[in-house]
Amino acid sequence: MIYPKSEYKWLKEITQWEWPNHTYILNKAGHCVAYIKRETTEVITFDHPKKQFSKTRRKFIEVK
């Protein structure tokens, strides 16, 4: 599926911690619908939006 940046929010995680950071694609409700693993271009889509996705204690930049 294609996720246009005009309809979805793309957030690249920049948190400094021991786990790898990925790029997350959120719908207008703020639920995670897909992500891109670090150092790849493959979009991994979820069957259902992840409503428990949390930005708490994490840092992100919006991908334009």
mmCIF file of the N, C-alpha and C atoms, coordinates in Angstrom:
data_MODEL
# 
_entry.id   MODEL 
# 
loop_
_atom_site.group_PDB 
_atom_site.id 
_atom_site.type_symbol 
_atom_site.label_atom_id 
_atom_site.label_alt_id 
_atom_site.label_comp_id 
_atom_site.label_asym_id 
_atom_site.label_entity_id 
_atom_site.label_seq_id 
_atom_site.pdbx_PDB_ins_code 
_atom_site.Cartn_x 
_atom_site.Cartn_y 
_atom_site.Cartn_z 
_atom_site.occupancy 
_atom_site.B_iso_or_equiv 
_atom_site.pdbx_formal_charge 
_atom_site.auth_seq_id 
_atom_site.auth_comp_id 
_atom_site.auth_asym_id 
_atom_site.auth_atom_id 
_atom_site.pdbx_PDB_model_num 
ATOM 1   N N  . MET A 1 1  ? 0.841  -1.185 0.000  1.00 0.00 ? 1  MET A N  1 
ATOM 2   C CA . MET A 1 1  ? 0.000  0.000  0.000  1.00 0.00 ? 1  MET A CA 1 
ATOM 3   C C  . MET A 1 1  ? 0.882  1.244  0.000  1.00 0.00 ? 1  MET A C  1 
ATOM 4   N N  . ILE A 1 2  ? 0.439  2.272  -0.653 1.00 0.00 ? 2  ILE A N  1 
ATOM 5   C CA . ILE A 1 2  ? 1.160  3.532  -0.707 1.00 0.00 ? 2  ILE A CA 1 
ATOM 6   C C  . ILE A 1 2  ? 0.583  4.475  0.345  1.00 0.00 ? 2  ILE A C  1 
ATOM 7   N N  . TYR A 1 3  ? 1.467  5.125  1.101  1.00 0.00 ? 3  TYR A N  1 
ATOM 8   C CA . TYR A 1 3  ? 1.059  6.044  2.162  1.00 0.00 ? 3  TYR A CA 1 
ATOM 9   C C  . TYR A 1 3  ? 1.542  7.452  1.819  1.00 0.00 ? 3  TYR A C  1 
ATOM 10  N N  . PRO A 1 4  ? 0.691  8.249  1.129  1.00 0.00 ? 4  PRO A N  1 
ATOM 11  C CA . PRO A 1 4  ? 1.119  9.606  0.773  1.00 0.00 ? 4  PRO A CA 1 
ATOM 12  C C  . PRO A 1 4  ? 1.325  10.473 2.015  1.00 0.00 ? 4  PRO A C  1 
ATOM 13  N N  . LYS A 1 5  ? 2.386  11.271 1.990  1.00 0.00 ? 5  LYS A N  1 
ATOM 14  C CA . LYS A 1 5  ? 2.719  12.102 3.145  1.00 0.00 ? 5  LYS A CA 1 
ATOM 15  C C  . LYS A 1 5  ? 1.697  13.207 3.379  1.00 0.00 ? 5  LYS A C  1 
ATOM 16  N N  . SER A 1 6  ? 0.841  13.454 2.397  1.00 0.00 ? 6  SER A N  1 
ATOM 17  C CA . SER A 1 6  ? -0.196 14.467 2.589  1.00 0.00 ? 6  SER A CA 1 
ATOM 18  C C  . SER A 1 6  ? -1.366 13.924 3.422  1.00 0.00 ? 6  SER A C  1 
ATOM 19  N N  . GLU A 1 7  ? -1.536 12.616 3.458  1.00 0.00 ? 7  GLU A N  1 
ATOM 20  C CA . GLU A 1 7  ? -2.648 12.005 4.188  1.00 0.00 ? 7  GLU A CA 1 
ATOM 21  C C  . GLU A 1 7  ? -2.207 11.281 5.458  1.00 0.00 ? 7  GLU A C  1 
ATOM 22  N N  . TYR A 1 8  ? -0.928 10.964 5.559  1.00 0.00 ? 8  TYR A N  1 
ATOM 23  C CA . TYR A 1 8  ? -0.393 10.240 6.712  1.00 0.00 ? 8  TYR A CA 1 
ATOM 24  C C  . TYR A 1 8  ? 0.779  11.019 7.290  1.00 0.00 ? 8  TYR A C  1 
ATOM 25  N N  . LYS A 1 9  ? 1.020  10.840 8.566  1.00 0.00 ? 9  LYS A N  1 
ATOM 26  C CA . LYS A 1 9  ? 2.163  11.483 9.208  1.00 0.00 ? 9  LYS A CA 1 
ATOM 27  C C  . LYS A 1 9  ? 3.291  10.460 9.285  1.00 0.00 ? 9  LYS A C  1 
ATOM 28  N N  . TRP A 1 10 ? 4.440  10.816 8.730  1.00 0.00 ? 10 TRP A N  1 
ATOM 29  C CA . TRP A 1 10 ? 5.619  9.959  8.754  1.00 0.00 ? 10 TRP A CA 1 
ATOM 30  C C  . TRP A 1 10 ? 6.546  10.489 9.847  1.00 0.00 ? 10 TRP A C  1 
ATOM 31  N N  . LEU A 1 11 ? 6.881  9.654  10.821 1.00 0.00 ? 11 LEU A N  1 
ATOM 32  C CA . LEU A 1 11 ? 7.735  10.063 11.925 1.00 0.00 ? 11 LEU A CA 1 
ATOM 33  C C  . LEU A 1 11 ? 8.970  9.176  11.997 1.00 0.00 ? 11 LEU A C  1 
ATOM 34  N N  . LYS A 1 12 ? 10.130 9.800  11.928 1.00 0.00 ? 12 LYS A N  1 
ATOM 35  C CA . LYS A 1 12 ? 11.390 9.072  12.067 1.00 0.00 ? 12 LYS A CA 1 
ATOM 36  C C  . LYS A 1 12 ? 11.838 9.216  13.515 1.00 0.00 ? 12 LYS A C  1 
ATOM 37  N N  . GLU A 1 13 ? 12.062 8.094  14.168 1.00 0.00 ? 13 GLU A N  1 
ATOM 38  C CA . GLU A 1 13 ? 12.456 8.123  15.573 1.00 0.00 ? 13 GLU A CA 1 
ATOM 39  C C  . GLU A 1 13 ? 13.934 8.478  15.689 1.00 0.00 ? 13 GLU A C  1 
ATOM 40  N N  . ILE A 1 14 ? 14.242 9.362  16.636 1.00 0.00 ? 14 ILE A N  1 
ATOM 41  C CA . ILE A 1 14 ? 15.623 9.788  16.862 1.00 0.00 ? 14 ILE A CA 1 
ATOM 42  C C  . ILE A 1 14 ? 16.032 9.600  18.325 1.00 0.00 ? 14 ILE A C  1 
ATOM 43  N N  . THR A 1 15 ? 15.304 8.787  19.056 1.00 0.00 ? 15 THR A N  1 
ATOM 44  C CA . THR A 1 15 ? 15.579 8.537  20.466 1.00 0.00 ? 15 THR A CA 1 
ATOM 45  C C  . THR A 1 15 ? 16.953 7.880  20.613 1.00 0.00 ? 15 THR A C  1 
ATOM 46  N N  . GLN A 1 16 ? 17.735 8.361  21.580 1.00 0.00 ? 16 GLN A N  1 
ATOM 47  C CA . GLN A 1 16 ? 19.036 7.768  21.879 1.00 0.00 ? 16 GLN A CA 1 
ATOM 48  C C  . GLN A 1 16 ? 18.846 6.673  22.923 1.00 0.00 ? 16 GLN A C  1 
ATOM 49  N N  . TRP A 1 17 ? 18.826 5.419  22.466 1.00 0.00 ? 17 TRP A N  1 
ATOM 50  C CA . TRP A 1 17 ? 18.697 4.298  23.374 1.00 0.00 ? 17 TRP A CA 1 
ATOM 51  C C  . TRP A 1 17 ? 19.256 3.053  22.726 1.00 0.00 ? 17 TRP A C  1 
ATOM 52  N N  . GLU A 1 18 ? 19.156 1.905  23.400 1.00 0.00 ? 18 GLU A N  1 
ATOM 53  C CA . GLU A 1 18 ? 19.806 0.683  22.933 1.00 0.00 ? 18 GLU A CA 1 
ATOM 54  C C  . GLU A 1 18 ? 19.066 -0.039 21.813 1.00 0.00 ? 18 GLU A C  1 
ATOM 55  N N  . TRP A 1 19 ? 17.826 0.307  21.538 1.00 0.00 ? 19 TRP A N  1 
ATOM 56  C CA . TRP A 1 19 ? 17.045 -0.354 20.508 1.00 0.00 ? 19 TRP A CA 1 
ATOM 57  C C  . TRP A 1 19 ? 17.129 0.406  19.191 1.00 0.00 ? 19 TRP A C  1 
ATOM 58  N N  . PRO A 1 20 ? 16.985 -0.281 18.060 1.00 0.00 ? 20 PRO A N  1 
ATOM 59  C CA . PRO A 1 20 ? 17.056 0.422  16.771 1.00 0.00 ? 20 PRO A CA 1 
ATOM 60  C C  . PRO A 1 20 ? 15.829 1.317  16.571 1.00 0.00 ? 20 PRO A C  1 
ATOM 61  N N  . ASN A 1 21 ? 16.050 2.447  15.924 1.00 0.00 ? 21 ASN A N  1 
ATOM 62  C CA . ASN A 1 21 ? 14.970 3.387  15.625 1.00 0.00 ? 21 ASN A CA 1 
ATOM 63  C C  . ASN A 1 21 ? 14.452 3.130  14.219 1.00 0.00 ? 21 ASN A C  1 
ATOM 64  N N  . HIS A 1 22 ? 13.157 3.279  14.035 1.00 0.00 ? 22 HIS A N  1 
ATOM 65  C CA . HIS A 1 22 ? 12.517 3.053  12.749 1.00 0.00 ? 22 HIS A CA 1 
ATOM 66  C C  . HIS A 1 22 ? 11.731 4.298  12.340 1.00 0.00 ? 22 HIS A C  1 
ATOM 67  N N  . THR A 1 23 ? 11.140 4.250  11.172 1.00 0.00 ? 23 THR A N  1 
ATOM 68  C CA . THR A 1 23 ? 10.241 5.306  10.711 1.00 0.00 ? 23 THR A CA 1 
ATOM 69  C C  . THR A 1 23 ? 8.824  4.756  10.787 1.00 0.00 ? 23 THR A C  1 
ATOM 70  N N  . TYR A 1 24 ? 7.936  5.496  11.412 1.00 0.00 ? 24 TYR A N  1 
ATOM 71  C CA . TYR A 1 24 ? 6.564  5.045  11.635 1.00 0.00 ? 24 TYR A CA 1 
ATOM 72  C C  . TYR A 1 24 ? 5.600  5.879  10.803 1.00 0.00 ? 24 TYR A C  1 
ATOM 73  N N  . ILE A 1 25 ? 4.558  5.236  10.301 1.00 0.00 ? 25 ILE A N  1 
ATOM 74  C CA . ILE A 1 25 ? 3.530  5.914  9.504  1.00 0.00 ? 25 ILE A CA 1 
ATOM 75  C C  . ILE A 1 25 ? 2.237  5.880  10.307 1.00 0.00 ? 25 ILE A C  1 
ATOM 76  N N  . LEU A 1 26 ? 1.711  7.076  10.616 1.00 0.00 ? 26 LEU A N  1 
ATOM 77  C CA . LEU A 1 26 ? 0.514  7.194  11.433 1.00 0.00 ? 26 LEU A CA 1 
ATOM 78  C C  . LEU A 1 26 ? -0.642 7.733  10.612 1.00 0.00 ? 26 LEU A C  1 
ATOM 79  N N  . ASN A 1 27 ? -1.858 7.239  10.897 1.00 0.00 ? 27 ASN A N  1 
ATOM 80  C CA . ASN A 1 27 ? -3.037 7.775  10.230 1.00 0.00 ? 27 ASN A CA 1 
ATOM 81  C C  . ASN A 1 27 ? -3.474 9.058  10.925 1.00 0.00 ? 27 ASN A C  1 
ATOM 82  N N  . LYS A 1 28 ? -4.555 9.662  10.478 1.00 0.00 ? 28 LYS A N  1 
ATOM 83  C CA . LYS A 1 28 ? -5.002 10.948 11.037 1.00 0.00 ? 28 LYS A CA 1 
ATOM 84  C C  . LYS A 1 28 ? -5.408 10.841 12.502 1.00 0.00 ? 28 LYS A C  1 
ATOM 85  N N  . ALA A 1 29 ? -5.781 9.641  12.949 1.00 0.00 ? 29 ALA A N  1 
ATOM 86  C CA . ALA A 1 29 ? -6.154 9.428  14.348 1.00 0.00 ? 29 ALA A CA 1 
ATOM 87  C C  . ALA A 1 29 ? -4.927 9.217  15.243 1.00 0.00 ? 29 ALA A C  1 
ATOM 88  N N  . GLY A 1 30 ? -3.736 9.127  14.646 1.00 0.00 ? 30 GLY A N  1 
ATOM 89  C CA . GLY A 1 30 ? -2.520 8.923  15.412 1.00 0.00 ? 30 GLY A CA 1 
ATOM 90  C C  . GLY A 1 30 ? -2.178 7.469  15.659 1.00 0.00 ? 30 GLY A C  1 
ATOM 91  N N  . HIS A 1 31 ? -2.856 6.554  14.977 1.00 0.00 ? 31 HIS A N  1 
ATOM 92  C CA . HIS A 1 31 ? -2.588 5.131  15.123 1.00 0.00 ? 31 HIS A CA 1 
ATOM 93  C C  . HIS A 1 31 ? -1.552 4.702  14.098 1.00 0.00 ? 31 HIS A C  1 
ATOM 94  N N  . CYS A 1 32 ? -0.644 3.838  14.492 1.00 0.00 ? 32 CYS A N  1 
ATOM 95  C CA . CYS A 1 32 ? 0.417  3.363  13.610 1.00 0.00 ? 32 CYS A CA 1 
ATOM 96  C C  . CYS A 1 32 ? -0.156 2.339  12.626 1.00 0.00 ? 32 CYS A C  1 
ATOM 97  N N  . VAL A 1 33 ? -0.010 2.624  11.333 1.00 0.00 ? 33 VAL A N  1 
ATOM 98  C CA . VAL A 1 33 ? -0.530 1.721  10.304 1.00 0.00 ? 33 VAL A CA 1 
ATOM 99  C C  . VAL A 1 33 ? 0.581  0.947  9.602  1.00 0.00 ? 33 VAL A C  1 
ATOM 100 N N  . ALA A 1 34 ? 1.832  1.444  9.713  1.00 0.00 ? 34 ALA A N  1 
ATOM 101 C CA . ALA A 1 34 ? 2.962  0.782  9.068  1.00 0.00 ? 34 ALA A CA 1 
ATOM 102 C C  . ALA A 1 34 ? 4.254  1.355  9.627  1.00 0.00 ? 34 ALA A C  1 
ATOM 103 N N  . TYR A 1 35 ? 5.358  0.687  9.302  1.00 0.00 ? 35 TYR A N  1 
ATOM 104 C CA . TYR A 1 35 ? 6.668  1.212  9.678  1.00 0.00 ? 35 TYR A CA 1 
ATOM 105 C C  . TYR A 1 35 ? 7.711  0.746  8.681  1.00 0.00 ? 35 TYR A C  1 
ATOM 106 N N  . ILE A 1 36 ? 8.838  1.428  8.692  1.00 0.00 ? 36 ILE A N  1 
ATOM 107 C CA . ILE A 1 36 ? 9.970  1.071  7.837  1.00 0.00 ? 36 ILE A CA 1 
ATOM 108 C C  . ILE A 1 36 ? 11.139 0.791  8.770  1.00 0.00 ? 36 ILE A C  1 
ATOM 109 N N  . LYS A 1 37 ? 11.690 -0.415 8.672  1.00 0.00 ? 37 LYS A N  1 
ATOM 110 C CA . LYS A 1 37 ? 12.814 -0.769 9.523  1.00 0.00 ? 37 LYS A CA 1 
ATOM 111 C C  . LYS A 1 37 ? 14.024 0.096  9.193  1.00 0.00 ? 37 LYS A C  1 
ATOM 112 N N  . ARG A 1 38 ? 14.809 0.352  10.189 1.00 0.00 ? 38 ARG A N  1 
ATOM 113 C CA . ARG A 1 38 ? 16.031 1.145  10.028 1.00 0.00 ? 38 ARG A CA 1 
ATOM 114 C C  . ARG A 1 38 ? 16.935 0.526  8.967  1.00 0.00 ? 38 ARG A C  1 
ATOM 115 N N  . GLU A 1 39 ? 17.492 1.367  8.122  1.00 0.00 ? 39 GLU A N  1 
ATOM 116 C CA . GLU A 1 39 ? 18.432 0.980  7.071  1.00 0.00 ? 39 GLU A CA 1 
ATOM 117 C C  . GLU A 1 39 ? 17.812 0.114  5.973  1.00 0.00 ? 39 GLU A C  1 
ATOM 118 N N  . THR A 1 40 ? 16.481 0.169  5.824  1.00 0.00 ? 40 THR A N  1 
ATOM 119 C CA . THR A 1 40 ? 15.815 -0.520 4.722  1.00 0.00 ? 40 THR A CA 1 
ATOM 120 C C  . THR A 1 40 ? 14.812 0.441  4.087  1.00 0.00 ? 40 THR A C  1 
ATOM 121 N N  . THR A 1 41 ? 14.196 0.021  3.006  1.00 0.00 ? 41 THR A N  1 
ATOM 122 C CA . THR A 1 41 ? 13.142 0.812  2.370  1.00 0.00 ? 41 THR A CA 1 
ATOM 123 C C  . THR A 1 41 ? 11.824 0.048  2.327  1.00 0.00 ? 41 THR A C  1 
ATOM 124 N N  . GLU A 1 42 ? 11.803 -1.140 2.910  1.00 0.00 ? 42 GLU A N  1 
ATOM 125 C CA . GLU A 1 42 ? 10.602 -1.979 2.899  1.00 0.00 ? 42 GLU A CA 1 
ATOM 126 C C  . GLU A 1 42 ? 9.572  -1.465 3.901  1.00 0.00 ? 42 GLU A C  1 
ATOM 127 N N  . VAL A 1 43 ? 8.370  -1.186 3.409  1.00 0.00 ? 43 VAL A N  1 
ATOM 128 C CA . VAL A 1 43 ? 7.273  -0.740 4.269  1.00 0.00 ? 43 VAL A CA 1 
ATOM 129 C C  . VAL A 1 43 ? 6.546  -1.978 4.798  1.00 0.00 ? 43 VAL A C  1 
ATOM 130 N N  . ILE A 1 44 ? 6.477  -2.099 6.108  1.00 0.00 ? 44 ILE A N  1 
ATOM 131 C CA . ILE A 1 44 ? 5.791  -3.223 6.745  1.00 0.00 ? 44 ILE A CA 1 
ATOM 132 C C  . ILE A 1 44 ? 4.447  -2.710 7.245  1.00 0.00 ? 44 ILE A C  1 
ATOM 133 N N  . THR A 1 45 ? 3.372  -3.225 6.653  1.00 0.00 ? 45 THR A N  1 
ATOM 134 C CA . THR A 1 45 ? 2.021  -2.762 6.950  1.00 0.00 ? 45 THR A CA 1 
ATOM 135 C C  . THR A 1 45 ? 1.346  -3.709 7.938  1.00 0.00 ? 45 THR A C  1 
ATOM 136 N N  . PHE A 1 46 ? 0.638  -3.139 8.892  1.00 0.00 ? 46 PHE A N  1 
ATOM 137 C CA . PHE A 1 46 ? -0.129 -3.931 9.850  1.00 0.00 ? 46 PHE A CA 1 
ATOM 138 C C  . PHE A 1 46 ? -1.511 -4.242 9.273  1.00 0.00 ? 46 PHE A C  1 
ATOM 139 N N  . ASP A 1 47 ? -2.086 -5.371 9.689  1.00 0.00 ? 47 ASP A N  1 
ATOM 140 C CA . ASP A 1 47 ? -3.437 -5.724 9.257  1.00 0.00 ? 47 ASP A CA 1 
ATOM 141 C C  . ASP A 1 47 ? -4.461 -4.730 9.796  1.00 0.00 ? 47 ASP A C  1 
ATOM 142 N N  . HIS A 1 48 ? -4.230 -4.254 11.021 1.00 0.00 ? 48 HIS A N  1 
ATOM 143 C CA . HIS A 1 48 ? -5.109 -3.287 11.672 1.00 0.00 ? 48 HIS A CA 1 
ATOM 144 C C  . HIS A 1 48 ? -4.227 -2.207 12.292 1.00 0.00 ? 48 HIS A C  1 
ATOM 145 N N  . PRO A 1 49 ? -4.688 -0.969 12.325 1.00 0.00 ? 49 PRO A N  1 
ATOM 146 C CA . PRO A 1 49 ? -3.892 0.090  12.952 1.00 0.00 ? 49 PRO A CA 1 
ATOM 147 C C  . PRO A 1 49 ? -3.587 -0.235 14.413 1.00 0.00 ? 49 PRO A C  1 
ATOM 148 N N  . LYS A 1 50 ? -2.361 0.058  14.826 1.00 0.00 ? 50 LYS A N  1 
ATOM 149 C CA . LYS A 1 50 ? -1.939 -0.184 16.211 1.00 0.00 ? 50 LYS A CA 1 
ATOM 150 C C  . LYS A 1 50 ? -2.345 1.003  17.065 1.00 0.00 ? 50 LYS A C  1 
ATOM 151 N N  . LYS A 1 51 ? -3.429 0.836  17.814 1.00 0.00 ? 51 LYS A N  1 
ATOM 152 C CA . LYS A 1 51 ? -3.973 1.919  18.620 1.00 0.00 ? 51 LYS A CA 1 
ATOM 153 C C  . LYS A 1 51 ? -3.150 2.161  19.882 1.00 0.00 ? 51 LYS A C  1 
ATOM 154 N N  . GLN A 1 52 ? -2.310 1.221  20.263 1.00 0.00 ? 52 GLN A N  1 
ATOM 155 C CA . GLN A 1 52 ? -1.512 1.380  21.472 1.00 0.00 ? 52 GLN A CA 1 
ATOM 156 C C  . GLN A 1 52 ? -0.143 1.987  21.192 1.00 0.00 ? 52 GLN A C  1 
ATOM 157 N N  . PHE A 1 53 ? 0.120  2.407  19.954 1.00 0.00 ? 53 PHE A N  1 
ATOM 158 C CA . PHE A 1 53 ? 1.390  3.058  19.629 1.00 0.00 ? 53 PHE A CA 1 
ATOM 159 C C  . PHE A 1 53 ? 1.526  4.315  20.472 1.00 0.00 ? 53 PHE A C  1 
ATOM 160 N N  . SER A 1 54 ? 2.671  4.466  21.113 1.00 0.00 ? 54 SER A N  1 
ATOM 161 C CA . SER A 1 54 ? 2.868  5.597  22.006 1.00 0.00 ? 54 SER A CA 1 
ATOM 162 C C  . SER A 1 54 ? 4.148  6.353  21.650 1.00 0.00 ? 54 SER A C  1 
ATOM 163 N N  . LYS A 1 55 ? 4.062  7.673  21.686 1.00 0.00 ? 55 LYS A N  1 
ATOM 164 C CA . LYS A 1 55 ? 5.226  8.523  21.462 1.00 0.00 ? 55 LYS A CA 1 
ATOM 165 C C  . LYS A 1 55 ? 5.840  8.973  22.783 1.00 0.00 ? 55 LYS A C  1 
ATOM 166 N N  . THR A 1 56 ? 5.305  8.498  23.889 1.00 0.00 ? 56 THR A N  1 
ATOM 167 C CA . THR A 1 56 ? 5.784  8.879  25.208 1.00 0.00 ? 56 THR A CA 1 
ATOM 168 C C  . THR A 1 56 ? 7.236  8.458  25.400 1.00 0.00 ? 56 THR A C  1 
ATOM 169 N N  . ARG A 1 57 ? 8.058  9.379  25.927 1.00 0.00 ? 57 ARG A N  1 
ATOM 170 C CA . ARG A 1 57 ? 9.476  9.173  26.227 1.00 0.00 ? 57 ARG A CA 1 
ATOM 171 C C  . ARG A 1 57 ? 10.306 8.839  24.997 1.00 0.00 ? 57 ARG A C  1 
ATOM 172 N N  . ARG A 1 58 ? 9.824  9.175  23.817 1.00 0.00 ? 58 ARG A N  1 
ATOM 173 C CA . ARG A 1 58 ? 10.548 8.939  22.575 1.00 0.00 ? 58 ARG A CA 1 
ATOM 174 C C  . ARG A 1 58 ? 10.616 10.251 21.804 1.00 0.00 ? 58 ARG A C  1 
ATOM 175 N N  . LYS A 1 59 ? 11.632 10.398 20.967 1.00 0.00 ? 59 LYS A N  1 
ATOM 176 C CA . LYS A 1 59 ? 11.795 11.611 20.170 1.00 0.00 ? 59 LYS A CA 1 
ATOM 177 C C  . LYS A 1 59 ? 11.649 11.277 18.703 1.00 0.00 ? 59 LYS A C  1 
ATOM 178 N N  . PHE A 1 60 ? 10.977 12.167 17.972 1.00 0.00 ? 60 PHE A N  1 
ATOM 179 C CA . PHE A 1 60 ? 10.716 11.957 16.554 1.00 0.00 ? 60 PHE A CA 1 
ATOM 180 C C  . PHE A 1 60 ? 10.942 13.250 15.787 1.00 0.00 ? 60 PHE A C  1 
ATOM 181 N N  . ILE A 1 61 ? 11.219 13.089 14.490 1.00 0.00 ? 61 ILE A N  1 
ATOM 182 C CA . ILE A 1 61 ? 11.180 14.214 13.559 1.00 0.00 ? 61 ILE A CA 1 
ATOM 183 C C  . ILE A 1 61 ? 10.211 13.825 12.459 1.00 0.00 ? 61 ILE A C  1 
ATOM 184 N N  . GLU A 1 62 ? 9.478  14.788 11.960 1.00 0.00 ? 62 GLU A N  1 
ATOM 185 C CA . GLU A 1 62 ? 8.515  14.504 10.899 1.00 0.00 ? 62 GLU A CA 1 
ATOM 186 C C  . GLU A 1 62 ? 9.246  14.488 9.555  1.00 0.00 ? 62 GLU A C  1 
ATOM 187 N N  . VAL A 1 63 ? 8.988  13.445 8.772  1.00 0.00 ? 63 VAL A N  1 
ATOM 188 C CA . VAL A 1 63 ? 9.587  13.299 7.442  1.00 0.00 ? 63 VAL A CA 1 
ATOM 189 C C  . VAL A 1 63 ? 8.692  14.043 6.464  1.00 0.00 ? 63 VAL A C  1 
ATOM 190 N N  . LYS A 1 64 ? 9.258  14.951 5.720  1.00 0.00 ? 64 LYS A N  1 
ATOM 191 C CA . LYS A 1 64 ? 8.480  15.739 4.753  1.00 0.00 ? 64 LYS A CA 1 
ATOM 192 C C  . LYS A 1 64 ? 8.524  15.120 3.370  1.00 0.00 ? 64 LYS A C  1 
# 
